[in-house]
Amino acid sequence: MRCLDVGVGARTYRFRPRVTYECTEPIFVDVELPDEYLRKRFVFVVASVEYLPFRDNVFDYAVASHVIEHVNDPSKALSELARVVRKGSRVMIRVPNFLNVNAYRDPTHRHVFSVFKLVELGRRLGLRVVFPLRAGSLLPKPIRKVLTILMNILCEELVIFYEKR
């Protein structure tokens, strides 16, 4: 499984990959190269998420954790991530929620996101939105749906999966 992990950390901040153990071919992207120790063990590419240097449809999964709030054009970043994953594959985005004080504390944050903004961003690009946070399956469907929406509105950190159709 070929995975793309964007914004994993290099020298400015600690290396924190987000791809799972299922990923047999991880490729890490950041705006600077990490130290030699990490370069010897992993494949790193220096690039911006807004201009990924990969062909279309080459990855089985992509993740950008705490990245798109820092870029000039989040729509371009998500579009690039969607471009490089195969049809039926997912892109995971993780950002601080607009209700989280940390969304405003970091002076490098150029954007603040709500779940509604992320859903709209994906839908404009023709992506299917999948919420990882879901209410209990033993509850009636209408209550489950309302609780799922509330959980995704109120959480500290937003996690959204976009599936490429």
Buried (B, 14 or more C-beta within 10 A) or exposed (E): EBBBBBBBBBEEEEBEBBBEEEBEEBBBBBBEEBEEEBEEEBEBBEBBBBEBEBEEEBBBBBBBBBBBBBBEBBBBBBBBBBBBBBEEBBBBBBBBBBBBEEBEEEEEBEBBBBBEBBBEBBEEBEBEBEBEBEBEEEEEEEEBEEBBBEBBBEBEEBBBBBBBE
